[in-house]
Amino acid sequence: MPEDWIPKEIGGLPLHPLVVHATVVLIPLTALVAVLFLVPRFRAALRWPMVLLAAAALGSAYAAVLSGRNFEKTQVPAGAANTELADVVNRHQQLGNQLLYIVIAFTIVVWIAAYVLRPVGETGPFPRESDDDVGEEGVTRLDTIVRVVVAGLVIVGAVAVGVQTVRVGEQGAKAVWNPTGDVDYGIGSLQ
């Protein structure tokens, strides 16, 4: 991916930490809205916000990956390929790349859900039992199966993006605050 077109800094601050804050908010928010969208009474209100949030989450994840590559070039010295910091940053980058692919898949699932599980009253395939315009065949078994599978994929995707976001963030925090793992912040003494 070409990362040269994305700026390295904004106002003297590195872009990556700024973009990451948007990503950390947008991805879990999209997951929450997508799960709430599965509740029939919320569908009409959450359909388009869910679609737009998914697009914004995808864009922010992509920007985080690109800006992270730029940030790595400035933070990890060129000859430091086998240092503890380089290993932690590399693991963070791998997890971030995985998150991007998971967000891509989740965005596709969310957009499919917005179409298949549309609110009552909107026409299209996969009729609902309460729609007035259901044809002679009514709701087929296949229609029900498709809706259940899509809803299941939304739930699995929401959990996957949530868990992976935490994993990436934890590794990123380790890269910034404790790359060697030898700092004890006294958390064990609080127990």
C-alpha positions in Angstrom: 0.0 0.0 0.0 1.4 3.4 -0.9 1.7 5.4 2.3 3.7 8.4 0.9 0.6 10.4 0.1 -0.6 10.4 3.7 0.9 13.2 5.8 3.3 12.1 8.6 2.3 15.0 10.9 -0.4 17.4 11.6 0.6 20.6 13.5 3.8 19.0 14.6 2.1 15.9 16.1 2.5 12.5 14.5 -0.6 11.5 12.5 -0.7 7.9 13.6 -1.7 8.5 17.3 -4.3 11.0 16.1 -5.8 8.6 13.6 -5.8 5.7 16.1 -8.0 7.7 18.4 -10.7 7.9 15.7 -10.2 4.2 14.9 -10.5 3.1 18.6 -13.9 5.0 18.8 -15.4 4.2 15.4 -14.8 0.5 15.2 -16.4 -0.4 18.6 -19.2 2.1 18.0 -19.9 0.5 14.6 -20.0 -2.9 16.3 -22.4 -1.7 19.0 -24.7 0.0 16.5 -24.6 -3.1 14.2 -25.7 -5.4 17.1 -28.4 -2.9 18.1 -29.6 -2.9 14.5 -30.5 -6.6 14.9 -33.3 -5.5 17.2 -36.3 -5.0 14.9 -37.6 -1.8 16.6 -34.2 -0.1 16.1 -33.7 -1.0 12.5 -35.3 2.1 10.9 -33.3 4.5 13.1 -30.0 2.7 12.9 -29.8 1.4 9.4 -28.1 4.4 7.7 -26.0 5.5 10.7 -24.7 1.9 10.8 -23.8 2.0 7.1 -22.0 5.3 7.4 -20.2 4.3 10.6 -18.9 1.1 8.9 -17.5 3.2 6.1 -15.9 5.7 8.5 -14.5 2.8 10.6 -13.0 1.2 7.5 -11.5 4.5 6.4 -10.0 5.2 9.8 -8.5 1.6 10.0 -7.0 2.1 6.6 -5.6 5.5 7.5 -4.2 4.0 10.8 -2.3 1.3 8.9 -0.8 3.7 6.4 0.1 6.3 9.0 1.5 3.6 11.2 3.9 2.6 8.5 5.1 6.2 8.3 5.3 6.4 12.1 7.4 3.3 12.3 9.9 4.7 9.9 10.4 7.7 12.2 10.4 5.8 15.5 12.3 2.6 14.9 15.9 3.3 13.8 17.0 1.8 10.5 19.5 -0.7 12.0 17.2 -1.8 14.9 15.6 -4.8 13.2 16.3 -7.3 16.0 15.7 -5.1 19.0 12.8 -5.6 21.5 11.2 -2.3 20.4 11.3 -3.5 16.7 9.7 -6.8 17.7 6.9 -5.1 19.6 6.3 -2.6 16.8 6.3 -5.4 14.2 3.7 -7.4 16.2 1.6 -4.3 16.6 1.8 -3.7 12.8 0.8 -7.4 12.1 -2.2 -7.1 14.4 -3.2 -3.8 12.8 -3.0 -5.3 9.4 -5.2 -8.2 10.6 -7.7 -5.7 12.0 -7.9 -3.9 8.7 -8.9 -7.2 7.0 -11.4 -8.0 9.7 -12.9 -4.5 9.4 -13.2 -4.9 5.6 -15.1 -8.2 6.1 -17.2 -6.7 8.9 -18.1 -3.7 6.7 -19.2 -6.0 3.9 -21.4 -8.0 6.4 -22.9 -4.8 7.8 -23.8 -3.5 4.3 -25.4 -6.9 3.5 -27.3 -6.7 6.8 -28.5 -3.2 6.0 -30.0 -4.6 2.7 -31.2 -8.0 3.9 -32.5 -7.0 7.3 -34.0 -3.7 6.2 -36.9 -2.2 8.3 -40.4 -3.3 7.9 -42.2 -1.6 5.1 -39.3 -1.4 2.6 -39.6 -3.6 -0.4 -37.0 -5.9 -1.8 -35.9 -9.5 -1.5 -36.2 -11.5 1.7 -39.7 -10.4 2.7 -40.6 -10.1 6.3 -43.7 -11.9 7.7 -45.3 -8.6 8.6 -44.8 -6.9 5.2 -48.1 -6.3 3.4 -46.6 -6.9 0.0 -45.4 -10.5 0.7 -46.2 -12.5 -2.4 -48.2 -15.7 -2.6 -45.3 -17.8 -1.4 -44.9 -15.6 1.6 -41.7 -15.9 3.6 -39.8 -18.9 2.5 -37.6 -21.0 4.6 -34.6 -19.8 2.6 -35.5 -16.2 3.4 -35.5 -17.0 7.1 -32.2 -18.9 6.9 -30.5 -16.0 5.1 -31.7 -13.5 7.7 -30.5 -15.7 10.6 -27.1 -16.3 8.9 -26.6 -12.6 8.3 -27.6 -11.7 11.8 -25.2 -14.3 13.1 -22.4 -12.9 10.9 -23.1 -9.5 12.3 -22.7 -10.7 15.9 -19.5 -12.7 15.1 -18.1 -9.8 13.2 -18.9 -7.4 16.0 -17.1 -9.6 18.5 -14.1 -10.1 16.1 -13.6 -6.4 15.5 -14.0 -5.6 19.2 -11.5 -8.2 20.3 -8.9 -7.4 17.6 -9.2 -3.6 18.3 -8.3 -4.4 22.0 -5.4 -6.6 20.9 -3.9 -4.0 18.5 -4.3 -1.2 21.1 -2.7 -3.3 23.8 0.3 -4.1 21.6 0.5 -0.4 20.6 0.5 0.7 24.2 3.2 -1.8 25.0 5.3 -0.4 22.1 5.0 3.1 23.5 5.1 2.6 27.3 6.8 -0.7 27.9 8.5 -2.3 24.9 11.0 -4.3 26.9 8.3 -5.6 29.3 10.5 -4.8 32.3 8.6 -1.8 33.7 6.4 -2.6 36.7 3.7 0.0 37.1 2.7 -1.3 40.5 -0.6 -2.8 39.2 0.2 -6.1 41.0 0.4 -4.2 44.3 -3.2 -3.0 43.9 -4.7 -6.5 44.2 
